[in-house]
Amino acid sequence: MTPFVRKNLGFLGQFFLIALTILTTSRLAIVLWQWSRIGSVSDFQAIFIGGLRVDLATLSQLVFLPVVAIMLHALTPFKGNWLARGIKIYCWLALIVLVLMEIATPTFISEYDTRPNRLFFEYLSSPNEVFGMLFNGYLLEMAMGTLLLVVTGWLTRQWLKSYGGDVAVFSPASSLLMLPLLALLLLGARSGIQHRPINPAMVAFSNDRMLNTLPLNSTYSVMYALYQMGNEESAANFYGEIPEETMLQVIQQDVSELGHPVSQDMPSLHTMKPSQPFKKRNLIIVVEESLGAQFVGSLGGKPLTPNIDSWRNKSWFFDNLYATGTRSARGLEAITTGFLPSPARPVLKLPKAQNNFFNLAGLLSDYGYETSFIYGGESHFDNMKGFFLNNGFDLAIDQNNYSNPSFVGNWGVSDEDLFEKALSYLQQIPEQPKFSLIFTSTNHTPFEFPDNKIELYEQPKQTVNNAVKYADYALGKFLNQLEAKGILENSVVLVVADHDARVWGDSLVPIEHFHIPGFIISPDIEPKVEQTLVSQIDLAPTLLSLLGIDHQVPTLGRDLTQLPANYTGRAIMQYGENQAYWDGEEVVILRPNQEPITYLYSAGKYSDQPLHDKQKELIALAYAQFASWAYDKQKYRLN
């Protein structure tokens, strides 16, 4: 390499080490400050191991661009030291930003109990209030922080002055020699070769939201929040806004049919009276990945699920159950929280839902339940682990917790390994009621599963139809084990899909591809086949009713155990930017920046001509707008 390339890469290496030292020192100081909340050596290790991953990823991203600039410059005939000066200024400014964000962190934690996040940007629109708060409440911290920032700027400037770069020269060989370094930086920026780049859920480890932010550095935390803000949309922006008062009137009318409203501040909160007395039964929810009705023989699909079909006459089996979306995070959102779908991302991924957001685990914890999320893959995917741990789940078990799985594929361990782990957990401390959310992953492309378990439906082996057969085999084996060990006798078990395998079609919303299987096993219900139109958002209140939970809840789903005689059902489905509100006869389609449109829908077909049902269109708009409103105002929680 030429002296110019060598010296500038050496300078970037110094920057990397200095920045890493600053971030590690800052994290150590925060940990010592918050030691009373950390509680164990294992938490300390999780913070620093996760923190090292995040810091390396952050600094790899920062260094990548200057390395690319050096490599490209070596391919040009231009001489001079202007690039060296630019790199020095870039690194100096980057250090100042890193230090500034770490200096701001203690004050932010004191005020908001988390590292700097999206509020850091939102409050820029209210500088008077922010600076007034800081000046009146954190004057000493501001003075110390300002002094520390000035000292850092002076010391780093002196470091820059001590460094001089050589004049650049044309050197294609230097560029080639830098390619491995670029590859290493790309790997570092992703923090590995897993399915998704590093994200906060990947380093989450605690039920304490603030502790889960300590492995992050504040620059990363703020930039990730900025990325999230750029991807959020509200229903009002998408579908046309109706007056807030009108929207709330529609919601409150619906709530009055669900139970007794209890709060003007949280319009959907109501007292739910269960249909059963409280008996401390286990709640076991098995969420089957990508299992649409098209694969279920008893729902008119392919004959791939004999075990699911066998429960049709032994359980409360739903013939007309519809998913709220097309992705796992949307299904998990509906099943565990009862939250309405919206054009924004599922709440599992949204920052304002990472604390005190209503879900089954948070409520059942108050009734003495031990709560767990059990998954066979990487639980940081879709921020599942982060959301669940931050909202009441006691434990998250994922691929890292399987010591000797019999089979590991692209998406994690096999469903049999998953269910064996779940069964082992459920048998611990039998007198302790448990809520376990079990999420399968076998039925996901590339459809990997163990050999010699099933008779293949088709060749080659790795197809969706064969994967469904294996998923059904593993599920049937698990349910039989629950029955043989007497666990079913004291449990409410829900088996339900998150969504169909592939949702597609030439209609505005292909409703037929939202049709999914679902059934409930409980000693308190007589087996029956339910013909009512059911949405995933109806499952949470129904399960709470079967458990005998008498509580205030913000859900808008129906308790299916206590339906009025004239109730026909409704389903709400998010399909990309479109949303459908279907009452079994008419379906209202909401589209971005267009008027709602209504069709008759029967036997899987839309009517040729649209209708104009203003009342149902108003209801559909109110539901869509309420989801964004309740999330943004943080009104989907318990008192």
C-alpha positions as CSV (number, residue, x, y, z in Angstrom):
1,M,0.0,0.0,0.0
2,T,1.1,3.6,-0.6
3,P,2.1,5.7,2.4
4,F,-1.1,7.8,1.9
5,V,-3.3,4.8,2.1
6,R,-1.4,3.2,5.0
7,K,-1.4,6.4,7.1
8,N,-5.1,7.2,6.6
9,L,-6.1,3.6,7.4
10,G,-4.0,3.8,10.5
11,F,-5.7,7.1,11.4
12,L,-9.1,5.5,11.0
13,G,-7.9,2.6,13.2
14,Q,-7.0,5.1,15.9
15,F,-10.4,6.7,15.6
16,F,-12.1,3.3,15.9
17,L,-10.2,2.4,19.1
18,I,-10.7,5.9,20.6
19,A,-14.4,5.8,19.9
20,L,-14.7,2.3,21.2
21,T,-13.0,3.2,24.4
22,I,-15.3,6.3,24.9
23,L,-18.4,4.2,24.3
24,T,-17.3,1.4,26.6
25,T,-16.3,3.8,29.4
26,S,-19.6,5.6,29.1
27,R,-21.5,2.3,29.3
28,L,-19.5,1.3,32.4
29,A,-20.3,4.6,34.1
30,I,-24.0,4.2,33.4
31,V,-24.0,0.6,34.6
32,L,-22.3,1.6,37.9
33,W,-24.8,4.4,38.2
34,Q,-27.7,2.0,37.7
35,W,-26.2,-1.0,39.5
36,S,-29.2,-1.3,41.9
37,R,-31.4,-2.1,38.9
38,I,-29.1,-4.6,37.2
39,G,-29.1,-7.1,39.9
40,S,-26.8,-9.9,38.7
41,V,-23.5,-10.7,37.1
42,S,-25.3,-12.3,34.1
43,D,-27.1,-9.0,33.4
44,F,-23.8,-7.2,33.6
45,Q,-22.3,-9.6,31.1
46,A,-25.3,-9.3,28.8
47,I,-25.0,-5.5,28.8
48,F,-21.3,-5.5,27.9
49,I,-21.3,-8.4,25.4
50,G,-24.4,-6.9,23.7
51,G,-22.8,-3.4,24.0
52,L,-19.6,-4.6,22.3
53,R,-21.7,-5.9,19.3
54,V,-23.6,-2.7,19.0
55,D,-20.5,-0.5,19.3
56,L,-18.6,-2.5,16.7
57,A,-21.5,-2.3,14.3
58,T,-21.9,1.4,14.8
59,L,-18.2,2.2,14.3
60,S,-18.0,-0.2,11.4
61,Q,-20.8,1.8,9.7
62,L,-19.0,5.1,10.5
63,V,-15.6,3.9,9.2
64,F,-17.0,2.3,6.0
65,L,-17.5,5.5,4.0
66,P,-14.0,6.9,4.5
67,V,-12.5,3.6,3.6
68,V,-14.5,3.5,0.4
69,A,-13.3,7.1,-0.3
70,I,-9.7,6.1,0.2
71,M,-10.1,3.0,-2.1
72,L,-11.7,5.1,-4.8
73,H,-9.2,7.9,-4.5
74,A,-6.4,5.4,-5.1
75,L,-7.9,4.6,-8.5
76,T,-7.7,8.3,-9.6
77,P,-4.7,10.1,-10.8
78,F,-5.4,13.1,-8.6
79,K,-2.8,14.1,-6.1
80,G,-3.0,16.2,-3.0
81,N,-4.0,15.8,0.7
82,W,-7.5,17.2,0.6
83,L,-9.0,13.7,1.3
84,A,-6.8,13.3,4.4
85,R,-8.1,16.7,5.7
86,G,-11.7,15.6,4.9
87,I,-11.2,12.3,6.8
88,K,-9.8,14.2,9.8
89,I,-12.7,16.5,10.0
90,Y,-15.2,13.7,9.5
91,C,-13.6,11.7,12.4
92,W,-13.5,14.7,14.6
93,L,-17.1,15.5,14.1
94,A,-18.1,11.9,14.5
95,L,-16.3,11.8,17.9
96,I,-18.0,15.0,19.0
97,V,-21.4,13.5,18.1
98,L,-20.6,10.2,19.9
99,V,-19.5,12.1,23.0
100,L,-22.4,14.5,22.9
101,M,-24.9,11.7,22.8
102,E,-23.3,9.9,25.7
103,I,-23.2,13.1,27.7
104,A,-26.9,13.6,27.1
105,T,-27.7,10.0,28.2
106,P,-27.8,10.3,32.0
107,T,-30.1,13.3,31.8
108,F,-32.3,11.5,29.3
109,I,-32.4,8.3,31.5
110,S,-33.3,10.4,34.5
111,E,-36.2,12.0,32.7
112,Y,-37.5,9.2,30.5
113,D,-35.9,6.0,31.9
114,T,-34.4,5.1,28.6
115,R,-31.5,6.0,26.4
116,P,-32.1,8.9,23.9
117,N,-34.7,7.8,21.3
118,R,-37.3,9.3,19.0
119,L,-38.2,11.8,21.7
120,F,-34.7,13.3,21.0
121,F,-36.1,14.4,17.6
122,E,-39.7,15.1,18.6
123,Y,-38.7,17.6,21.2
124,L,-36.7,19.6,18.7
125,S,-40.0,21.2,17.7
126,S,-40.4,22.4,21.3
127,P,-37.0,23.9,22.2
128,N,-38.3,26.4,24.7
129,E,-39.9,23.6,26.8
130,V,-36.9,21.3,26.5
131,F,-34.3,23.9,27.4
132,G,-36.5,25.2,30.2
133,M,-36.8,21.7,31.6
134,L,-33.0,21.1,31.3
135,F,-32.1,24.5,32.7
136,N,-34.5,24.3,35.7
137,G,-34.0,20.6,36.5
138,Y,-30.5,19.7,35.2
139,L,-28.4,22.8,35.4
140,L,-25.5,21.1,37.1
141,E,-25.6,18.2,34.6
142,M,-25.7,20.7,31.7
143,A,-22.8,22.6,33.0
144,M,-20.7,19.4,33.5
145,G,-21.7,18.1,30.2
146,T,-20.8,21.3,28.4
147,L,-17.4,21.3,30.1
148,L,-16.8,17.7,29.2
149,L,-17.7,18.3,25.6
150,V,-15.4,21.3,25.3
151,V,-12.5,19.3,26.8
152,T,-13.2,16.4,24.4
153,G,-13.3,18.8,21.5
154,W,-10.0,20.4,22.5
155,L,-8.2,17.0,23.2
156,T,-9.4,15.5,19.9
157,R,-8.4,18.6,18.0
158,Q,-4.9,18.3,19.5
159,W,-4.9,14.7,18.4
160,L,-5.8,15.7,14.8
161,K,-3.1,18.4,14.7
162,S,-0.5,15.8,15.6
163,Y,-1.4,13.8,12.6
164,G,-0.2,14.6,9.1
165,G,-1.1,12.6,5.9
166,D,1.1,12.0,2.9
167,V,0.1,13.1,-0.6
168,A,-2.1,10.7,-2.4
169,V,-0.9,8.9,-5.5
170,F,-2.4,6.6,-8.1
171,S,-2.3,3.0,-6.9
172,P,-4.9,0.4,-8.1
173,A,-3.0,-2.3,-6.1
174,S,-3.8,-0.5,-2.9
175,S,-7.5,-0.5,-3.8
176,L,-7.5,-4.3,-4.3
177,L,-5.7,-4.8,-1.0
178,M,-8.5,-2.9,0.8
179,L,-11.3,-5.1,-0.4
180,P,-11.0,-7.6,2.5
181,L,-11.2,-4.7,4.9
182,L,-14.4,-3.5,3.3
183,A,-15.9,-7.0,3.5
184,L,-14.9,-7.1,7.2
185,L,-16.5,-3.7,7.8
186,L,-19.7,-4.8,6.1
187,L,-19.8,-7.9,8.3
188,G,-19.2,-5.7,11.4
189,A,-21.9,-3.3,10.4
190,R,-24.4,-6.1,10.3
191,S,-22.9,-7.7,13.4
192,G,-22.8,-11.2,11.8
193,I,-24.4,-13.2,9.1
194,Q,-27.9,-13.7,10.7
195,H,-31.1,-13.0,8.7
196,R,-31.4,-9.4,9.7
197,P,-28.8,-6.8,10.7
198,I,-28.3,-6.0,14.3
199,N,-31.2,-4.3,16.0
200,P,-32.2,-3.5,19.6
201,A,-34.1,-6.7,20.1
202,M,-31.0,-8.7,19.3
203,V,-29.4,-7.5,22.5
204,A,-32.5,-7.4,24.7
205,F,-32.2,-9.6,27.8
206,S,-34.5,-8.2,30.5
207,N,-38.0,-7.3,31.5
208,D,-36.7,-3.8,32.3
209,R,-37.0,-1.6,29.3
210,M,-34.2,0.7,30.4
211,L,-31.8,-2.1,31.0
212,N,-32.5,-3.3,27.5
213,T,-31.2,0.0,26.2
214,L,-27.9,-0.2,28.0
215,P,-26.2,-2.5,25.5
216,L,-27.0,0.2,22.9
217,N,-24.9,3.3,22.5
218,S,-26.9,6.5,22.4
219,T,-25.9,7.4,18.8
220,Y,-27.1,4.1,17.6
221,S,-30.3,4.4,19.7
222,V,-31.1,7.8,18.2
223,M,-30.3,6.8,14.6
224,Y,-32.4,3.7,14.9
225,A,-35.3,5.8,16.2
226,L,-34.8,8.1,13.2
227,Y,-34.9,5.2,10.9
228,Q,-38.2,4.0,12.5
229,M,-39.7,7.4,12.3
230,G,-39.1,7.5,8.6
231,N,-41.1,4.3,8.1
232,E,-44.2,5.1,10.2
233,E,-47.4,6.3,8.7
234,S,-50.7,7.2,10.3
235,A,-54.2,6.1,9.1
236,A,-55.2,9.7,8.8
237,N,-52.5,10.3,6.3
238,F,-53.4,7.2,4.3
239,Y,-57.1,6.9,4.3
240,G,-58.5,10.4,4.8
241,E,-59.1,11.8,8.3
242,I,-62.4,12.0,10.0
243,P,-62.9,14.3,13.0
244,E,-61.4,12.8,16.2
245,E,-64.7,13.3,18.0
246,T,-66.6,11.3,15.4
247,M,-64.0,8.6,15.5
248,L,-64.2,8.3,19.3
249,Q,-68.0,8.2,19.2
250,V,-67.9,5.2,16.9
251,I,-65.3,3.5,19.2
252,Q,-67.3,4.3,22.3
253,Q,-70.5,2.9,20.8
254,D,-68.6,-0.3,20.1
255,V,-67.1,-0.4,23.6
256,S,-70.6,0.0,25.2
257,E,-71.5,-3.3,23.6
258,L,-68.4,-5.0,25.0
259,G,-68.6,-4.1,28.6
260,H,-68.8,-1.1,31.0
261,P,-66.6,1.8,29.8
262,V,-64.4,3.1,32.6
263,S,-62.2,5.9,31.3
264,Q,-62.7,9.0,29.2
265,D,-59.0,9.2,28.9
266,M,-58.7,5.7,27.3
267,P,-61.9,5.4,25.2
268,S,-61.6,1.6,24.6
269,L,-61.0,0.6,28.2
270,H,-63.9,-1.3,29.6
271,T,-64.6,-3.9,32.3
272,M,-64.9,-7.4,30.9
273,K,-67.0,-9.9,32.8
274,P,-65.8,-13.4,32.0
275,S,-68.0,-16.4,31.2
276,Q,-66.1,-18.7,33.6
277,P,-64.9,-18.4,37.2
278,F,-61.2,-17.9,37.8
279,K,-59.5,-21.3,38.1
280,K,-55.8,-20.6,37.5
281,R,-55.7,-22.7,34.3
282,N,-52.6,-22.6,32.1
283,L,-52.9,-20.7,28.9
284,I,-51.0,-22.2,26.0
285,I,-51.0,-20.5,22.6
286,V,-49.4,-22.2,19.7
287,V,-49.0,-19.9,16.7
288,E,-48.4,-21.9,13.6
289,E,-46.2,-20.1,11.0
290,S,-47.7,-19.4,7.6
291,L,-50.6,-21.9,7.9
292,G,-53.5,-20.7,5.7
293,A,-56.8,-22.4,5.3
294,Q,-55.7,-23.5,1.8
295,F,-53.6,-26.2,3.5
296,V,-56.3,-27.4,5.9
297,G,-58.5,-30.2,4.6
298,S,-61.4,-29.5,7.1
299,L,-61.5,-25.9,5.8
300,G,-61.7,-26.9,2.2
301,G,-57.9,-26.9,1.6
302,K,-55.4,-29.6,0.6
303,P,-55.4,-32.8,2.8
304,L,-52.2,-31.9,4.6
305,T,-53.3,-31.5,8.2
306,P,-54.9,-34.7,9.5
307,N,-54.0,-33.8,13.1
308,I,-55.6,-30.4,13.0
309,D,-58.6,-31.9,11.2
310,S,-58.9,-34.5,14.0
311,W,-59.6,-31.7,16.5
312,R,-62.5,-30.4,14.5
313,N,-65.0,-32.4,16.6
314,K,-63.0,-32.3,19.9
315,S,-62.5,-28.6,20.3
316,W,-64.1,-25.2,19.7
317,F,-63.1,-25.1,16.0
318,F,-63.4,-21.9,14.0
319,D,-64.5,-22.3,10.4
320,N,-64.4,-18.6,9.6
321,L,-61.3,-17.2,11.3
322,Y,-59.4,-14.4,9.5
323,A,-55.9,-13.0,10.1
324,T,-55.3,-9.3,10.4
325,G,-52.3,-9.2,8.1
326,T,-49.7,-11.0,6.0
327,R,-46.7,-11.1,8.4
328,S,-45.9,-12.8,11.6
329,A,-45.5,-9.6,13.6
330,R,-49.0,-8.5,12.6
331,G,-50.5,-11.9,13.7
332,L,-48.6,-11.9,17.0
333,E,-49.8,-8.3,17.6
334,A,-53.4,-9.3,17.1
335,I,-53.2,-12.6,19.0
336,T,-51.4,-11.4,22.1
337,T,-52.7,-7.8,22.4
338,G,-55.9,-7.7,20.4
339,F,-54.7,-4.5,18.8
340,L,-56.3,-3.4,15.5
341,P,-54.2,-3.5,12.4
342,S,-53.1,-0.3,10.8
343,P,-51.0,1.0,7.8
344,A,-48.1,1.5,10.2
345,R,-45.8,-1.3,11.2
346,P,-47.0,-3.8,13.8
347,V,-46.6,-2.5,17.3
348,L,-44.0,-5.1,18.0
349,K,-41.6,-2.8,16.1
350,L,-42.9,0.6,17.1
351,P,-41.1,2.5,19.8
352,K,-44.1,3.8,21.8
353,A,-45.3,0.2,22.2
354,Q,-42.1,-0.9,24.0
355,N,-43.5,-0.3,27.5
356,N,-46.9,-0.5,29.2
357,F,-48.6,-1.7,26.0
358,F,-51.5,-4.0,26.8
359,N,-51.0,-7.7,26.1
360,L,-52.0,-11.0,27.7
361,A,-48.7,-11.5,29.6
362,G,-48.8,-8.2,31.3
363,L,-52.3,-8.8,32.6
364,L,-51.9,-12.4,33.5
365,S,-48.7,-11.6,35.5
366,D,-51.0,-9.8,37.9
367,Y,-52.9,-13.0,38.4
368,G,-49.9,-15.0,39.4
369,Y,-49.0,-16.4,36.0
370,E,-45.5,-17.1,34.9
371,T,-45.2,-16.0,31.3
372,S,-42.9,-17.2,28.5
373,F,-42.3,-16.8,24.8
374,I,-40.9,-19.9,23.3
375,Y,-39.4,-19.9,19.8
376,G,-37.1,-22.1,17.8
377,G,-35.3,-19.4,15.9
378,E,-33.7,-16.0,16.5
379,S,-36.2,-14.1,18.8
380,H,-34.8,-10.7,17.9
381,F,-36.5,-11.1,14.5
382,D,-39.3,-8.5,14.1
383,N,-38.3,-7.3,17.6
384,M,-40.3,-10.1,19.1
385,K,-38.0,-10.6,22.1
386,G,-37.7,-6.9,22.8
387,F,-41.4,-6.3,22.7
388,F,-42.4,-9.3,24.8
389,L,-39.8,-8.8,27.5
390,N,-40.6,-5.1,27.7
391,N,-44.3,-5.8,28.1
392,G,-44.7,-8.4,30.8
393,F,-43.2,-11.6,29.6
394,D,-40.9,-13.2,32.2
395,L,-38.9,-15.3,29.9
396,A,-37.9,-15.6,26.2
397,I,-36.6,-18.9,25.0
398,D,-35.0,-19.0,21.5
399,Q,-32.5,-20.9,19.4
400,N,-29.7,-20.0,21.8
401,N,-31.4,-22.0,24.6
402,Y,-31.4,-25.4,22.9
403,S,-28.4,-27.4,24.0
404,N,-28.7,-30.4,21.6
405,P,-31.5,-29.9,19.1
406,S,-32.2,-32.9,16.8
407,F,-32.5,-30.6,13.8
408,V,-31.5,-27.0,13.0
409,G,-32.5,-25.3,9.8
410,N,-32.3,-21.9,8.3
411,W,-35.0,-20.5,10.6
412,G,-34.0,-22.4,13.7
413,V,-34.7,-25.7,15.4
414,S,-37.4,-28.1,14.2
415,D,-40.9,-27.8,15.5
416,E,-40.4,-31.1,17.4
417,D,-37.4,-29.6,19.2
418,L,-39.5,-26.5,19.9
419,F,-42.4,-28.5,21.4
420,E,-40.1,-30.7,23.4
421,K,-38.6,-27.5,25.0
422,A,-42.1,-26.2,25.6
423,L,-43.3,-29.4,27.2
424,S,-40.3,-29.5,29.5
425,Y,-41.0,-26.0,30.6
426,L,-44.7,-26.6,31.1
427,Q,-44.0,-29.5,33.4
428,Q,-41.9,-27.4,35.8
429,I,-43.6,-26.4,39.0
430,P,-47.0,-27.8,38.1
431,E,-48.8,-25.7,40.8
432,Q,-47.6,-22.5,39.1
433,P,-50.1,-21.3,36.4
434,K,-48.3,-20.6,33.1
435,F,-48.9,-18.6,30.0
436,S,-46.7,-19.8,27.2
437,L,-46.7,-18.3,23.7
438,I,-45.2,-20.9,21.4
439,F,-44.3,-19.8,17.9
440,T,-43.3,-22.4,15.3
441,S,-41.0,-21.8,12.3
442,T,-40.7,-25.0,10.2
443,N,-43.4,-23.9,7.7
444,H,-41.2,-21.0,6.3
445,T,-39.2,-20.9,3.2
446,P,-36.8,-22.7,2.6
447,F,-39.1,-25.4,4.3
448,E,-36.4,-27.4,6.1
449,F,-37.5,-30.2,8.4
450,P,-36.1,-33.6,9.6
451,D,-36.1,-36.7,7.3
452,N,-38.2,-39.8,7.8
453,K,-40.9,-38.1,9.8
454,I,-43.8,-37.9,7.4
455,E,-44.9,-39.5,4.1
456,L,-44.0,-36.7,1.6
457,Y,-47.0,-35.2,-0.2
458,E,-44.8,-34.4,-3.2
459,Q,-41.3,-34.2,-4.5
460,P,-38.9,-32.6,-3.9
461,K,-38.9,-32.7,-0.1
462,Q,-38.5,-28.9,0.6
463,T,-41.8,-27.6,-0.5
464,V,-44.5,-25.7,1.4
465,N,-46.9,-28.6,1.2
466,N,-44.4,-31.0,2.8
467,A,-43.5,-28.5,5.4
468,V,-47.2,-28.1,6.3
469,K,-47.5,-31.9,6.7
470,Y,-44.5,-31.9,9.0
471,A,-45.7,-28.9,11.0
472,D,-49.1,-30.7,11.5
473,Y,-47.3,-33.9,12.5
474,A,-45.2,-32.1,15.2
475,L,-48.3,-30.2,16.4
476,G,-50.3,-33.4,16.7
477,K,-47.5,-35.1,18.6
478,F,-47.3,-32.1,21.0
479,L,-51.1,-32.0,21.7
480,N,-51.1,-35.8,22.3
481,Q,-48.3,-35.4,24.8
482,L,-50.2,-32.6,26.6
483,E,-53.2,-34.9,26.8
484,A,-51.2,-37.9,27.9
485,K,-49.5,-36.0,30.7
486,G,-52.7,-34.5,32.0
487,I,-51.8,-30.9,31.1
488,L,-54.9,-30.4,28.9
489,E,-57.1,-31.1,31.9
490,N,-56.0,-27.8,33.5
491,S,-55.3,-25.7,30.5
492,V,-56.9,-23.5,27.9
493,V,-55.0,-24.2,24.6
494,L,-55.3,-22.1,21.5
495,V,-53.9,-23.3,18.2
496,V,-53.9,-20.6,15.5
497,A,-52.0,-19.5,12.4
498,D,-50.3,-16.1,12.2
499,H,-51.1,-15.7,8.5
500,D,-51.3,-17.5,5.3
501,A,-48.2,-18.7,3.5
502,R,-48.5,-16.3,0.6
503,V,-51.1,-13.6,0.3
504,W,-51.7,-12.6,-3.2
505,G,-54.4,-11.9,-5.7
506,D,-55.6,-9.3,-8.1
507,S,-58.3,-7.9,-5.8
508,L,-57.8,-4.8,-3.6
509,V,-57.6,-7.2,-0.6
510,P,-57.6,-11.0,-1.4
511,I,-59.8,-11.9,1.6
512,E,-59.6,-15.7,0.8
513,H,-55.9,-15.6,1.6
514,F,-56.6,-14.2,5.1
515,H,-58.6,-17.3,6.0
516,I,-56.7,-19.3,8.7
517,P,-57.3,-22.3,11.0
518,G,-57.8,-21.9,14.7
519,F,-59.3,-23.9,17.5
520,I,-59.5,-23.8,21.3
521,I,-59.2,-26.8,23.7
522,S,-60.6,-26.2,27.2
523,P,-62.3,-28.5,29.7
524,D,-65.0,-25.7,30.2
525,I,-66.3,-25.7,26.6
526,E,-68.3,-28.3,24.7
527,P,-66.8,-29.2,21.3
528,K,-68.5,-27.3,18.5
529,V,-67.8,-25.8,15.0
530,E,-68.1,-22.1,15.1
531,Q,-69.6,-20.5,11.9
532,T,-69.5,-16.9,13.1
533,L,-67.0,-14.6,11.3
534,V,-64.1,-14.2,13.7
535,S,-61.0,-12.0,13.6
536,Q,-57.7,-12.6,15.3
537,I,-58.4,-9.6,17.5
538,D,-61.3,-11.6,19.1
539,L,-59.1,-14.3,20.4
540,A,-57.4,-12.4,23.4
541,P,-60.7,-11.4,25.1
542,T,-62.2,-14.8,24.5
543,L,-59.2,-16.5,26.1
544,L,-59.4,-14.1,29.1
545,S,-63.0,-15.0,29.5
546,L,-62.3,-18.7,29.5
547,L,-59.6,-18.2,32.1
548,G,-62.1,-16.3,34.3
549,I,-60.2,-13.0,34.2
550,D,-62.4,-10.2,35.5
551,H,-60.5,-7.0,34.6
552,Q,-60.4,-3.8,32.7
553,V,-59.1,-4.3,29.2
554,P,-58.7,-1.9,26.2
555,T,-59.4,-4.6,23.5
556,L,-62.0,-4.0,20.8
557,G,-62.3,-7.7,20.0
558,R,-65.4,-9.7,21.0
559,D,-65.6,-12.3,23.7
560,L,-66.8,-15.1,21.6
561,T,-68.2,-17.0,24.6
562,Q,-70.9,-14.3,25.1
563,L,-72.1,-13.1,21.7
564,P,-75.6,-11.7,21.2
565,A,-77.8,-13.8,19.1
566,N,-77.9,-11.4,16.2
567,Y,-74.1,-11.0,16.0
568,T,-72.7,-12.0,12.6
569,G,-69.0,-11.1,13.1
570,R,-66.5,-8.9,11.4
571,A,-62.9,-9.1,10.3
572,I,-60.3,-6.4,9.7
573,M,-57.4,-7.1,7.3
574,Q,-54.3,-5.1,6.4
575,Y,-52.9,-5.8,3.0
576,G,-50.0,-3.6,2.2
577,E,-51.4,-0.1,2.1
578,N,-55.0,-1.2,1.8
579,Q,-57.3,-2.2,4.7
580,A,-60.5,-4.2,4.5
581,Y,-63.4,-4.1,7.0
582,W,-65.7,-7.1,6.3
583,D,-68.9,-7.9,8.1
584,G,-69.6,-11.1,6.3
585,E,-71.7,-9.5,3.5
586,E,-70.2,-6.1,2.7
587,V,-66.5,-5.3,2.6
588,V,-65.2,-1.7,2.9
589,I,-61.8,-1.2,1.3
590,L,-59.7,1.7,2.5
591,R,-57.0,2.9,0.1
592,P,-54.3,5.6,0.4
593,N,-55.4,9.0,-0.5
594,Q,-58.7,7.8,-2.0
595,E,-62.3,7.6,-0.9
596,P,-63.4,4.3,0.8
597,I,-65.2,1.9,-1.5
598,T,-67.7,-0.8,-0.6
599,Y,-68.5,-4.1,-2.3
600,L,-70.6,-7.1,-1.7
601,Y,-68.4,-10.1,-1.0
602,S,-69.7,-13.7,-1.2
603,A,-68.2,-17.1,-2.0
604,G,-64.8,-15.6,-2.4
605,K,-65.8,-13.0,-5.0
606,Y,-66.4,-9.3,-5.0
607,S,-69.5,-7.8,-6.6
608,D,-68.9,-6.3,-10.0
609,Q,-70.2,-2.9,-9.0
610,P,-69.2,-0.9,-5.8
611,L,-71.8,0.2,-3.3
612,H,-72.0,3.4,-1.2
613,D,-72.5,2.4,2.4
614,K,-71.5,5.6,4.2
615,Q,-72.2,4.2,7.7
616,K,-69.9,1.2,7.3
617,E,-67.3,3.3,5.6
618,L,-67.3,5.6,8.6
619,I,-66.9,2.6,11.0
620,A,-64.0,1.3,8.9
621,L,-62.3,4.7,8.9
622,A,-62.9,5.0,12.7
623,Y,-61.3,1.6,13.4
624,A,-58.3,2.4,11.2
625,Q,-57.8,5.9,12.6
626,F,-58.3,4.6,16.2
627,A,-55.4,2.2,15.9
628,S,-53.0,5.0,14.9
629,W,-54.5,7.4,17.5
630,A,-54.4,4.9,20.4
631,Y,-50.8,4.0,19.6
632,D,-49.6,7.6,19.2
633,K,-51.4,8.8,22.3
634,Q,-50.4,5.7,24.2
635,K,-54.0,4.9,25.1
636,Y,-53.8,1.1,24.6
637,R,-52.8,0.1,28.1
638,L,-54.3,-0.7,31.5
639,N,-55.1,1.9,34.1
